[in-house]
Amino acid sequence: MATVTSWSTFTGGGAFFYRSGRVREKERRSVSERLTTMNLTQYANAKRMIRAKKLLRATELTIEEISRRCGYETTAHFYRMFKGLTGSTPKSYRKRRYSD
């Protein structure tokens, strides 16, 4: 068994995808096999976007607060990443929710 103490340093963000604890080698390999099409940074960014979309749809939090909760140090970087991965800005994504 390997001990994971933190994976918080990916892309300079503060979000934790794996909390401190023990991860079985078999589980680690299973995750690695499923991620063969993505590197760790791409996976982390995809997980952040899933969370950001959920918060944009389900809450009235400000975009700045959502960017912090998703581990981005600056809102500008969050906007760039969101638009690059989804094709729209967080603000327009949220507006679409209300027009549907």
NUZAVO-881341 format. One record per atom (N, C-alpha, C, CB): residue number from 1; residue in one letter; z, y, x. Coordinates in nm, 2 decimals, padded with zeros to 4 digits. Each point is the difference from the previous one (the first is absolute). Glycine has a CB too. Example, Ala and Ser with C-alpha at 12.3 -4.5 7.8 and 13.67 -1.06 7.14 Angstrom:
! residues 2
atom num: 1 residu: a up: 00.78 north: -00.57 east: 01.32
atom num: 1 residu: a up: 00.00 north: 00.12 east: -00.09
atom num: 1 residu: a up: 00.00 north: 00.12 east: 00.09
atom num: 1 residu: a up: 00.12 north: -00.12 east: -00.19
atom num: 2 residu: s up: -00.19 north: 00.23 east: 00.15
atom num: 2 residu: s up: 00.00 north: 00.11 east: 00.09
atom num: 2 residu: s up: 00.08 north: 00.11 east: -00.08
atom num: 2 residu: s up: -00.22 north: -00.06 east: 00.12
//
This chain:
! residues 100
atom num: 1 residu: m up: 00.00 north: -00.12 east: 00.08
atom num: 1 residu: m up: 00.00 north: 00.12 east: -00.08
atom num: 1 residu: m up: 00.00 north: 00.12 east: 00.09
atom num: 1 residu: m up: 00.12 north: -00.12 east: -00.18
atom num: 2 residu: a up: -00.20 north: 00.22 east: 00.14
atom num: 2 residu: a up: 00.00 north: 00.13 east: 00.08
atom num: 2 residu: a up: 00.07 north: 00.10 east: -00.08
atom num: 2 residu: a up: -00.22 north: -00.06 east: 00.10
atom num: 3 residu: t up: 00.29 north: 00.15 east: -00.03
atom num: 3 residu: t up: 00.07 north: 00.11 east: -00.07
atom num: 3 residu: t up: -00.08 north: 00.13 east: 00.01
atom num: 3 residu: t up: 00.22 north: -00.11 east: 00.06
atom num: 4 residu: v up: -00.25 north: 00.16 east: -00.18
atom num: 4 residu: v up: -00.07 north: 00.13 east: -00.01
atom num: 4 residu: v up: 00.10 north: 00.11 east: -00.01
atom num: 4 residu: v up: -00.21 north: -00.11 east: -00.10
atom num: 5 residu: t up: 00.21 north: 00.20 east: 00.19
atom num: 5 residu: t up: 00.10 north: 00.11 east: -00.01
atom num: 5 residu: t up: -00.06 north: 00.13 east: -00.06
atom num: 5 residu: t up: 00.11 north: -00.09 east: 00.20
atom num: 6 residu: s up: -00.24 north: 00.11 east: -00.18
atom num: 6 residu: s up: -00.07 north: 00.11 east: -00.07
atom num: 6 residu: s up: -00.15 north: 00.00 east: 00.02
atom num: 6 residu: s up: 00.21 north: 00.13 east: 00.02
atom num: 7 residu: w up: -00.28 north: -00.09 east: -00.12
atom num: 7 residu: w up: -00.14 north: 00.02 east: 00.01
atom num: 7 residu: w up: -00.03 north: 00.14 east: -00.05
atom num: 7 residu: w up: -00.05 north: -00.25 east: -00.03
atom num: 8 residu: s up: 00.13 north: 00.34 east: 00.07
atom num: 8 residu: s up: -00.01 north: 00.14 east: -00.05
atom num: 8 residu: s up: -00.08 north: 00.09 east: 00.08
atom num: 8 residu: s up: 00.22 north: -00.03 east: -00.10
atom num: 9 residu: t up: -00.27 north: -00.01 east: 00.22
atom num: 9 residu: t up: -00.07 north: 00.09 east: 00.08
atom num: 9 residu: t up: -00.15 north: 00.00 east: -00.01
atom num: 9 residu: t up: 00.18 north: -00.03 east: 00.15
atom num: 10 residu: f up: -00.23 north: -00.05 east: -00.25
atom num: 10 residu: f up: -00.14 north: 00.00 east: -00.02
atom num: 10 residu: f up: -00.05 north: 00.14 east: -00.05
atom num: 10 residu: f up: 00.00 north: -00.25 east: -00.05
atom num: 11 residu: t up: -00.10 north: 00.29 east: 00.11
atom num: 11 residu: t up: -00.07 north: 00.13 east: -00.03
atom num: 11 residu: t up: 00.10 north: 00.12 east: -00.01
atom num: 11 residu: t up: -00.17 north: -00.13 east: -00.12
atom num: 12 residu: g up: 00.28 north: 00.12 east: 00.19
atom num: 12 residu: g up: 00.10 north: 00.11 east: 00.01
atom num: 12 residu: g up: 00.08 north: 00.02 east: -00.13
atom num: 12 residu: g up: -00.15 north: 00.10 east: 00.16
atom num: 13 residu: g up: 00.13 north: -00.19 east: -00.26
atom num: 13 residu: g up: 00.07 north: 00.02 east: -00.12
atom num: 13 residu: g up: 00.14 north: -00.05 east: 00.00
atom num: 13 residu: g up: -00.22 north: -00.01 east: -00.11
atom num: 14 residu: g up: 00.30 north: 00.04 east: 00.00
atom num: 14 residu: g up: 00.13 north: -00.04 east: -00.01
atom num: 14 residu: g up: 00.03 north: -00.11 east: -00.10
atom num: 14 residu: g up: 00.06 north: 00.22 east: 00.07
atom num: 15 residu: a up: -00.17 north: -00.27 east: -00.13
atom num: 15 residu: a up: 00.02 north: -00.11 east: -00.10
atom num: 15 residu: a up: 00.03 north: -00.13 east: 00.06
atom num: 15 residu: a up: -00.15 north: 00.13 east: -00.16
atom num: 16 residu: f up: 00.23 north: -00.21 east: 00.10
atom num: 16 residu: f up: 00.02 north: -00.14 east: 00.05
atom num: 16 residu: f up: -00.06 north: -00.10 east: -00.10
atom num: 16 residu: f up: 00.22 north: 00.08 east: 00.11
atom num: 17 residu: f up: -00.31 north: -00.16 east: -00.06
atom num: 17 residu: f up: -00.05 north: -00.11 east: -00.08
atom num: 17 residu: f up: 00.08 north: -00.12 east: 00.01
atom num: 17 residu: f up: -00.23 north: 00.10 east: 00.02
atom num: 18 residu: y up: 00.29 north: -00.12 east: 00.09
atom num: 18 residu: y up: 00.09 north: -00.11 east: 00.02
atom num: 18 residu: y up: 00.14 north: 00.05 east: 00.05
atom num: 18 residu: y up: -00.20 north: -00.15 east: 00.06
atom num: 19 residu: r up: 00.29 north: 00.13 east: -00.14
atom num: 19 residu: r up: 00.14 north: 00.04 east: 00.03
atom num: 19 residu: r up: 00.05 north: -00.09 east: 00.11
atom num: 19 residu: r up: 00.04 north: 00.09 east: -00.23
atom num: 20 residu: s up: 00.07 north: -00.04 east: 00.30
atom num: 20 residu: s up: 00.06 north: -00.08 east: 00.10
atom num: 20 residu: s up: 00.04 north: -00.14 east: -00.06
atom num: 20 residu: s up: 00.08 north: 00.21 east: 00.12
atom num: 21 residu: g up: -00.10 north: -00.31 east: -00.04
atom num: 21 residu: g up: 00.03 north: -00.13 east: -00.06
atom num: 21 residu: g up: -00.07 north: -00.11 east: 00.08
atom num: 21 residu: g up: 00.04 north: 00.10 east: -00.22
atom num: 22 residu: r up: -00.03 north: -00.22 east: 00.17
atom num: 22 residu: r up: -00.06 north: -00.11 east: 00.06
atom num: 22 residu: r up: -00.13 north: -00.04 east: -00.07
atom num: 22 residu: r up: 00.23 north: -00.08 east: 00.08
atom num: 23 residu: v up: -00.33 north: 00.05 east: -00.01
atom num: 23 residu: v up: -00.13 north: -00.04 east: -00.05
atom num: 23 residu: v up: -00.04 north: -00.13 east: 00.06
atom num: 23 residu: v up: -00.07 north: 00.24 east: -00.04
atom num: 24 residu: r up: 00.05 north: -00.34 east: -00.04
atom num: 24 residu: r up: -00.04 north: -00.13 east: 00.06
atom num: 24 residu: r up: -00.14 north: 00.01 east: 00.06
atom num: 24 residu: r up: 00.14 north: -00.12 east: -00.18
atom num: 25 residu: e up: -00.16 north: 00.05 east: 00.29
atom num: 25 residu: e up: -00.12 north: -00.01 east: 00.07
atom num: 25 residu: e up: -00.12 north: -00.04 east: -00.10
atom num: 25 residu: e up: 00.12 north: -00.05 east: 00.22
atom num: 26 residu: k up: -00.09 north: -00.05 east: -00.30
atom num: 26 residu: k up: -00.10 north: -00.04 east: -00.10
atom num: 26 residu: k up: -00.05 north: 00.11 east: -00.09
atom num: 26 residu: k up: 00.10 north: -00.24 east: 00.01
atom num: 27 residu: e up: 00.00 north: 00.32 east: -00.06
atom num: 27 residu: e up: -00.03 north: 00.11 east: -00.09
atom num: 27 residu: e up: -00.08 north: 00.11 east: 00.07
atom num: 27 residu: e up: 00.21 north: -00.05 east: -00.13
atom num: 28 residu: r up: -00.17 north: 00.07 east: 00.26
atom num: 28 residu: r up: -00.08 north: 00.10 east: 00.08
atom num: 28 residu: r up: -00.14 north: -00.04 east: 00.01
atom num: 28 residu: r up: 00.21 north: 00.07 east: 00.12
atom num: 29 residu: r up: -00.23 north: -00.19 east: -00.08
atom num: 29 residu: r up: -00.14 north: -00.05 east: 00.01
atom num: 29 residu: r up: -00.08 north: 00.00 east: -00.13
atom num: 29 residu: r up: 00.08 north: -00.15 east: 00.19
atom num: 30 residu: s up: -00.01 north: 00.12 east: -00.30
atom num: 30 residu: s up: -00.07 north: 00.01 east: -00.13
atom num: 30 residu: s up: -00.05 north: 00.14 east: -00.03
atom num: 30 residu: s up: 00.15 north: -00.19 east: -00.08
atom num: 31 residu: v up: -00.06 north: 00.29 east: 00.11
atom num: 31 residu: v up: -00.04 north: 00.14 east: -00.02
atom num: 31 residu: v up: -00.12 north: 00.03 east: 00.09
atom num: 31 residu: v up: 00.24 north: 00.06 east: -00.07
atom num: 32 residu: s up: -00.23 north: -00.10 east: 00.19
atom num: 32 residu: s up: -00.10 north: 00.03 east: 00.10
atom num: 32 residu: s up: -00.14 north: -00.06 east: -00.04
atom num: 32 residu: s up: 00.17 north: 00.01 east: 00.18
atom num: 33 residu: e up: -00.17 north: -00.13 east: -00.23
atom num: 33 residu: e up: -00.12 north: -00.06 east: -00.05
atom num: 33 residu: e up: -00.06 north: 00.07 east: -00.11
atom num: 33 residu: e up: 00.08 north: -00.22 east: 00.08
atom num: 34 residu: r up: 00.00 north: 00.27 east: -00.17
atom num: 34 residu: r up: -00.06 north: 00.07 east: -00.12
atom num: 34 residu: r up: -00.05 north: 00.14 east: 00.04
atom num: 34 residu: r up: 00.16 north: -00.12 east: -00.14
atom num: 35 residu: l up: -00.12 north: 00.17 east: 00.26
atom num: 35 residu: l up: -00.04 north: 00.14 east: 00.04
atom num: 35 residu: l up: -00.11 north: 00.00 east: 00.10
atom num: 35 residu: l up: 00.23 north: 00.07 east: -00.05
atom num: 36 residu: t up: -00.30 north: -00.18 east: 00.06
atom num: 36 residu: t up: -00.10 north: -00.01 east: 00.11
atom num: 36 residu: t up: -00.11 north: 00.11 east: -00.02
atom num: 36 residu: t up: 00.05 north: -00.24 east: 00.02
atom num: 37 residu: t up: -00.07 north: 00.29 east: -00.13
atom num: 37 residu: t up: -00.10 north: 00.10 east: -00.02
atom num: 37 residu: t up: 00.05 north: 00.14 east: 00.02
atom num: 37 residu: t up: -00.11 north: -00.14 east: -00.16
atom num: 38 residu: m up: 00.24 north: 00.16 east: 00.18
atom num: 38 residu: m up: 00.06 north: 00.13 east: 00.03
atom num: 38 residu: m up: 00.10 north: -00.01 east: 00.12
atom num: 38 residu: m up: -00.02 north: 00.06 east: -00.25
atom num: 39 residu: n up: 00.02 north: 00.05 east: 00.32
atom num: 39 residu: n up: 00.11 north: 00.00 east: 00.11
atom num: 39 residu: n up: 00.12 north: 00.06 east: -00.07
atom num: 39 residu: n up: -00.17 north: 00.03 east: 00.19
atom num: 40 residu: l up: 00.28 north: -00.02 east: -00.11
atom num: 40 residu: l up: 00.13 north: 00.04 east: -00.06
atom num: 40 residu: l up: 00.00 north: 00.14 east: -00.05
atom num: 40 residu: l up: 00.11 north: -00.15 east: 00.16
atom num: 41 residu: t up: -00.18 north: 00.24 east: -00.09
atom num: 41 residu: t up: -00.01 north: 00.14 east: -00.05
atom num: 41 residu: t up: -00.07 north: 00.01 east: -00.13
atom num: 41 residu: t up: 00.00 north: 00.08 east: 00.23
atom num: 42 residu: q up: -00.11 north: -00.15 east: -00.25
atom num: 42 residu: q up: -00.08 north: 00.00 east: -00.12
atom num: 42 residu: q up: 00.09 north: -00.06 east: -00.11
atom num: 42 residu: q up: -00.22 north: -00.02 east: 00.12
atom num: 43 residu: y up: 00.29 north: -00.09 east: -00.10
atom num: 43 residu: y up: 00.08 north: -00.06 east: -00.10
atom num: 43 residu: y up: 00.11 north: 00.10 east: -00.04
atom num: 43 residu: y up: -00.04 north: -00.23 east: 00.10
atom num: 44 residu: a up: 00.11 north: 00.29 east: 00.00
atom num: 44 residu: a up: 00.11 north: 00.10 east: -00.03
atom num: 44 residu: a up: -00.06 north: 00.11 east: -00.09
atom num: 44 residu: a up: 00.12 north: -00.06 east: 00.22
atom num: 45 residu: n up: -00.24 north: 00.11 east: -00.19
atom num: 45 residu: n up: -00.05 north: 00.11 east: -00.07
atom num: 45 residu: n up: -00.04 north: -00.04 east: -00.14
atom num: 45 residu: n up: -00.09 north: 00.10 east: 00.21
atom num: 46 residu: a up: 00.04 north: -00.22 east: -00.23
atom num: 46 residu: a up: -00.03 north: -00.06 east: -00.13
atom num: 46 residu: a up: 00.12 north: -00.01 east: -00.09
atom num: 46 residu: a up: -00.19 north: -00.12 east: 00.10
atom num: 47 residu: k up: 00.30 north: 00.07 east: -00.04
atom num: 47 residu: k up: 00.13 north: -00.01 east: -00.07
atom num: 47 residu: k up: 00.05 north: 00.14 east: -00.04
atom num: 47 residu: k up: 00.05 north: -00.21 east: 00.12
atom num: 48 residu: r up: -00.06 north: 00.30 east: -00.03
atom num: 48 residu: r up: 00.04 north: 00.14 east: -00.03
atom num: 48 residu: r up: -00.08 north: 00.06 east: -00.12
atom num: 48 residu: r up: 00.06 north: 00.03 east: 00.24
atom num: 49 residu: m up: -00.19 north: -00.06 east: -00.24
atom num: 49 residu: m up: -00.09 north: 00.05 east: -00.11
atom num: 49 residu: m up: 00.04 north: -00.06 east: -00.13
atom num: 49 residu: m up: -00.18 north: 00.05 east: 00.16
atom num: 50 residu: i up: 00.21 north: -00.18 east: -00.16
atom num: 50 residu: i up: 00.04 north: -00.07 east: -00.12
atom num: 50 residu: i up: 00.12 north: 00.07 east: -00.06
atom num: 50 residu: i up: -00.10 north: -00.22 east: 00.08
atom num: 51 residu: r up: 00.20 north: 00.25 east: 00.01
atom num: 51 residu: r up: 00.12 north: 00.06 east: -00.05
atom num: 51 residu: r up: -00.03 north: 00.14 east: -00.05
atom num: 51 residu: r up: 00.14 north: -00.14 east: 00.17
atom num: 52 residu: a up: -00.22 north: 00.22 east: -00.09
atom num: 52 residu: a up: -00.03 north: 00.13 east: -00.04
atom num: 52 residu: a up: -00.07 north: 00.01 east: -00.14
atom num: 52 residu: a up: -00.02 north: 00.06 east: 00.24
atom num: 53 residu: k up: -00.07 north: -00.15 east: -00.26
atom num: 53 residu: k up: -00.07 north: 00.00 east: -00.13
atom num: 53 residu: k up: 00.10 north: -00.03 east: -00.11
atom num: 53 residu: k up: -00.21 north: -00.08 east: 00.11
atom num: 54 residu: k up: 00.30 north: -00.02 east: -00.09
atom num: 54 residu: k up: 00.10 north: -00.03 east: -00.10
atom num: 54 residu: k up: 00.08 north: 00.12 east: -00.03
atom num: 54 residu: k up: 00.00 north: -00.24 east: 00.08
atom num: 55 residu: l up: 00.05 north: 00.31 east: 00.02
atom num: 55 residu: l up: 00.09 north: 00.12 east: -00.02
atom num: 55 residu: l up: -00.08 north: 00.11 east: -00.07
atom num: 55 residu: l up: 00.13 north: -00.06 east: 00.20
atom num: 56 residu: l up: -00.26 north: 00.08 east: -00.16
atom num: 56 residu: l up: -00.08 north: 00.10 east: -00.07
atom num: 56 residu: l up: -00.02 north: -00.03 east: -00.15
atom num: 56 residu: l up: -00.11 north: 00.04 east: 00.22
atom num: 57 residu: r up: 00.09 north: -00.17 east: -00.25
atom num: 57 residu: r up: -00.02 north: -00.04 east: -00.14
atom num: 57 residu: r up: 00.13 north: 00.01 east: -00.08
atom num: 57 residu: r up: -00.19 north: -00.14 east: 00.07
atom num: 58 residu: a up: 00.30 north: 00.09 east: -00.01
atom num: 58 residu: a up: 00.12 north: -00.03 east: -00.08
atom num: 58 residu: a up: 00.11 north: 00.11 east: 00.01
atom num: 58 residu: a up: -00.05 north: -00.23 east: 00.04
atom num: 59 residu: t up: 00.04 north: 00.33 east: 00.05
atom num: 59 residu: t up: 00.10 north: 00.10 east: 00.01
atom num: 59 residu: t up: -00.05 north: 00.14 east: 00.00
atom num: 59 residu: t up: 00.13 north: -00.16 east: 00.13
atom num: 60 residu: e up: -00.04 north: 00.26 east: -00.14
atom num: 60 residu: e up: -00.04 north: 00.14 east: 00.00
atom num: 60 residu: e up: 00.04 north: 00.06 east: 00.14
atom num: 60 residu: e up: 00.02 north: 00.01 east: -00.25
atom num: 61 residu: l up: 00.01 north: -00.10 east: 00.35
atom num: 61 residu: l up: 00.03 north: 00.05 east: 00.13
atom num: 61 residu: l up: -00.11 north: 00.09 east: 00.05
atom num: 61 residu: l up: 00.14 north: -00.21 east: 00.04
atom num: 62 residu: t up: -00.10 north: 00.31 east: 00.05
atom num: 62 residu: t up: -00.10 north: 00.08 east: 00.06
atom num: 62 residu: t up: -00.08 north: -00.09 east: 00.10
atom num: 62 residu: t up: 00.14 north: 00.21 east: -00.03
atom num: 63 residu: i up: -00.26 north: -00.16 east: 00.06
atom num: 63 residu: i up: -00.08 north: -00.08 east: 00.10
atom num: 63 residu: i up: 00.07 north: 00.00 east: 00.13
atom num: 63 residu: i up: -00.21 north: 00.06 east: -00.12
atom num: 64 residu: e up: 00.28 north: 00.05 east: 00.16
atom num: 64 residu: e up: 00.07 north: 00.01 east: 00.12
atom num: 64 residu: e up: 00.11 north: -00.10 east: 00.01
atom num: 64 residu: e up: -00.05 north: 00.24 east: 00.01
atom num: 65 residu: e up: 00.12 north: -00.26 east: -00.12
atom num: 65 residu: e up: 00.11 north: -00.10 east: -00.01
atom num: 65 residu: e up: -00.06 north: -00.14 east: 00.01
atom num: 65 residu: e up: 00.14 north: 00.15 east: -00.14
atom num: 66 residu: i up: -00.25 north: -00.18 east: 00.07
atom num: 66 residu: i up: -00.06 north: -00.13 east: 00.01
atom num: 66 residu: i up: -00.05 north: -00.03 east: 00.14
atom num: 66 residu: i up: -00.08 north: 00.03 east: -00.24
atom num: 67 residu: s up: 00.02 north: 00.07 east: 00.31
atom num: 67 residu: s up: -00.04 north: -00.02 east: 00.14
atom num: 67 residu: s up: 00.12 north: -00.04 east: 00.09
atom num: 67 residu: s up: -00.19 north: 00.17 east: -00.04
atom num: 68 residu: r up: 00.30 north: -00.10 east: 00.02
atom num: 68 residu: r up: 00.12 north: -00.04 east: 00.08
atom num: 68 residu: r up: 00.05 north: -00.14 east: -00.04
atom num: 68 residu: r up: 00.06 north: 00.25 east: 00.01
atom num: 69 residu: r up: -00.06 north: -00.28 east: -00.13
atom num: 69 residu: r up: 00.05 north: -00.13 east: -00.05
atom num: 69 residu: r up: -00.09 north: -00.12 east: 00.06
atom num: 69 residu: r up: 00.10 north: 00.11 east: -00.21
atom num: 70 residu: c up: -00.22 north: -00.07 east: 00.23
atom num: 70 residu: c up: -00.10 north: -00.10 east: 00.05
atom num: 70 residu: c up: 00.00 north: 00.00 east: 00.15
atom num: 70 residu: c up: -00.14 north: 00.02 east: -00.20
atom num: 71 residu: g up: 00.22 north: 00.06 east: 00.27
atom num: 71 residu: g up: 00.01 north: -00.01 east: 00.14
atom num: 71 residu: g up: -00.08 north: 00.10 east: 00.08
atom num: 71 residu: g up: 00.05 north: -00.23 east: -00.04
atom num: 72 residu: y up: -00.12 north: 00.32 east: -00.02
atom num: 72 residu: y up: -00.08 north: 00.10 east: 00.07
atom num: 72 residu: y up: 00.09 north: 00.12 east: 00.04
atom num: 72 residu: y up: -00.21 north: -00.07 east: -00.13
atom num: 73 residu: e up: 00.19 north: 00.11 east: 00.25
atom num: 73 residu: e up: 00.07 north: 00.11 east: 00.06
atom num: 73 residu: e up: -00.05 north: 00.14 east: -00.06
atom num: 73 residu: e up: 00.05 north: -00.14 east: 00.21
atom num: 74 residu: t up: -00.18 north: 00.15 east: -00.23
atom num: 74 residu: t up: -00.05 north: 00.12 east: -00.06
atom num: 74 residu: t up: -00.08 north: -00.03 east: -00.12
atom num: 74 residu: t up: -00.01 north: 00.11 east: 00.23
atom num: 75 residu: t up: 00.01 north: -00.01 east: -00.32
atom num: 75 residu: t up: -00.08 north: -00.02 east: -00.13
atom num: 75 residu: t up: -00.15 north: 00.01 east: 00.03
atom num: 75 residu: t up: 00.19 north: 00.10 east: -00.13
atom num: 76 residu: a up: -00.23 north: -00.02 east: 00.23
atom num: 76 residu: a up: -00.14 north: 00.01 east: 00.04
atom num: 76 residu: a up: -00.05 north: -00.14 east: 00.04
atom num: 76 residu: a up: 00.03 north: 00.24 east: 00.07
atom num: 77 residu: h up: 00.04 north: -00.31 east: 00.01
atom num: 77 residu: h up: -00.04 north: -00.13 east: 00.05
atom num: 77 residu: h up: -00.01 north: -00.10 east: -00.12
atom num: 77 residu: h up: 00.11 north: 00.04 east: 00.23
atom num: 78 residu: f up: -00.01 north: -00.03 east: -00.32
atom num: 78 residu: f up: -00.01 north: -00.08 east: -00.12
atom num: 78 residu: f up: -00.12 north: 00.02 east: -00.08
atom num: 78 residu: f up: 00.25 north: 00.00 east: -00.01
atom num: 79 residu: y up: -00.29 north: 00.13 east: -00.01
atom num: 79 residu: y up: -00.12 north: 00.04 east: -00.07
atom num: 79 residu: y up: -00.12 north: -00.06 east: 00.06
atom num: 79 residu: y up: 00.11 north: 00.21 east: -00.07
atom num: 80 residu: r up: -00.12 north: -00.20 east: 00.21
atom num: 80 residu: r up: -00.12 north: -00.05 east: 00.07
atom num: 80 residu: r up: -00.01 north: -00.16 east: -00.02
atom num: 80 residu: r up: 00.02 north: 00.19 east: 00.17
atom num: 81 residu: m up: 00.09 north: -00.25 east: -00.15
atom num: 81 residu: m up: 00.00 north: -00.15 east: -00.01
atom num: 81 residu: m up: -00.03 north: -00.04 east: -00.14
atom num: 81 residu: m up: 00.17 north: -00.02 east: 00.18
atom num: 82 residu: f up: -00.11 north: 00.08 east: -00.28
atom num: 82 residu: f up: -00.02 north: -00.03 east: -00.14
atom num: 82 residu: f up: -00.15 north: 00.01 east: -00.04
atom num: 82 residu: f up: 00.24 north: 00.07 east: -00.06
atom num: 83 residu: k up: -00.30 north: 00.05 east: 00.10
atom num: 83 residu: k up: -00.14 north: 00.02 east: -00.03
atom num: 83 residu: k up: -00.09 north: -00.09 east: 00.07
atom num: 83 residu: k up: 00.05 north: 00.24 east: -00.04
atom num: 84 residu: g up: -00.02 north: -00.27 east: 00.17
atom num: 84 residu: g up: -00.08 north: -00.09 east: 00.07
atom num: 84 residu: g up: 00.00 north: -00.15 east: -00.05
atom num: 84 residu: g up: 00.05 north: 00.14 east: 00.20
atom num: 85 residu: l up: 00.07 north: -00.18 east: -00.25
atom num: 85 residu: l up: 00.01 north: -00.14 east: -00.05
atom num: 85 residu: l up: -00.03 north: -00.01 east: -00.15
atom num: 85 residu: l up: 00.17 north: -00.04 east: 00.17
atom num: 86 residu: t up: -00.16 north: 00.14 east: -00.25
atom num: 86 residu: t up: -00.02 north: -00.01 east: -00.14
atom num: 86 residu: t up: -00.13 north: 00.08 east: -00.05
atom num: 86 residu: t up: 00.25 north: -00.03 east: -00.03
atom num: 87 residu: g up: -00.29 north: 00.13 east: 00.11
atom num: 87 residu: g up: -00.12 north: 00.08 east: -00.05
atom num: 87 residu: g up: 00.04 north: 00.12 east: -00.08
atom num: 87 residu: g up: -00.13 north: -00.21 east: 00.01
atom num: 88 residu: s up: 00.26 north: 00.23 east: -00.04
atom num: 88 residu: s up: 00.04 north: 00.12 east: -00.07
atom num: 88 residu: s up: 00.13 north: 00.05 east: 00.05
atom num: 88 residu: s up: -00.12 north: -00.09 east: -00.20
atom num: 89 residu: t up: 00.15 north: 00.21 east: 00.17
atom num: 89 residu: t up: 00.13 north: 00.06 east: 00.05
atom num: 89 residu: t up: 00.11 north: -00.05 east: -00.09
atom num: 89 residu: t up: -00.12 north: 00.20 east: 00.09
atom num: 90 residu: p up: 00.24 north: -00.20 east: -00.04
atom num: 90 residu: p up: 00.12 north: -00.04 east: -00.09
atom num: 90 residu: p up: 00.00 north: 00.08 east: -00.13
atom num: 90 residu: p up: 00.13 north: -00.06 east: 00.21
atom num: 91 residu: k up: -00.16 north: 00.19 east: -00.20
atom num: 91 residu: k up: 00.01 north: 00.09 east: -00.12
atom num: 91 residu: k up: -00.11 north: -00.05 east: -00.10
atom num: 91 residu: k up: 00.09 north: 00.19 east: 00.14
atom num: 92 residu: s up: -00.21 north: -00.21 east: -00.10
atom num: 92 residu: s up: -00.11 north: -00.04 east: -00.09
atom num: 92 residu: s up: 00.03 north: -00.15 east: -00.06
atom num: 92 residu: s up: -00.16 north: 00.15 east: 00.12
atom num: 93 residu: y up: 00.22 north: -00.23 east: -00.03
atom num: 93 residu: y up: 00.04 north: -00.14 east: -00.05
atom num: 93 residu: y up: 00.10 north: 00.01 east: -00.11
atom num: 93 residu: y up: -00.05 north: -00.09 east: 00.23
atom num: 94 residu: r up: 00.15 north: 00.18 east: -00.22
atom num: 94 residu: r up: 00.10 north: 00.02 east: -00.10
atom num: 94 residu: r up: -00.06 north: 00.06 east: -00.12
atom num: 94 residu: r up: 00.18 north: 00.03 east: 00.18
atom num: 95 residu: k up: -00.27 north: 00.07 east: -00.17
atom num: 95 residu: k up: -00.06 north: 00.06 east: -00.12
atom num: 95 residu: k up: -00.08 north: -00.10 east: -00.08
atom num: 95 residu: k up: -00.02 north: 00.21 east: 00.12
atom num: 96 residu: r up: -00.05 north: -00.31 east: -00.05
atom num: 96 residu: r up: -00.08 north: -00.10 east: -00.07
atom num: 96 residu: r up: 00.09 north: -00.09 east: -00.09
atom num: 96 residu: r up: -00.16 north: 00.00 east: 00.19
atom num: 97 residu: r up: 00.28 north: -00.02 east: -00.14
atom num: 97 residu: r up: 00.10 north: -00.08 east: -00.08
atom num: 97 residu: r up: 00.02 north: 00.07 east: -00.14
atom num: 97 residu: r up: 00.12 north: -00.08 east: 00.21
atom num: 98 residu: y up: -00.11 north: 00.21 east: -00.21
atom num: 98 residu: y up: 00.03 north: 00.07 east: -00.13
atom num: 98 residu: y up: -00.13 north: 00.01 east: -00.08
atom num: 98 residu: y up: 00.18 north: 00.13 east: 00.11
atom num: 99 residu: s up: -00.30 north: -00.14 east: -00.06
atom num: 99 residu: s up: -00.12 north: 00.01 east: -00.08
atom num: 99 residu: s up: -00.04 north: -00.13 east: -00.05
atom num: 99 residu: s up: -00.07 north: 00.20 east: 00.13
atom num: 100 residu: d up: 00.12 north: -00.31 east: -00.08
atom num: 100 residu: d up: -00.04 north: -00.13 east: -00.05
atom num: 100 residu: d up: 00.07 north: -00.03 east: -00.13
atom num: 100 residu: d up: -00.03 north: -00.08 east: 00.23
//
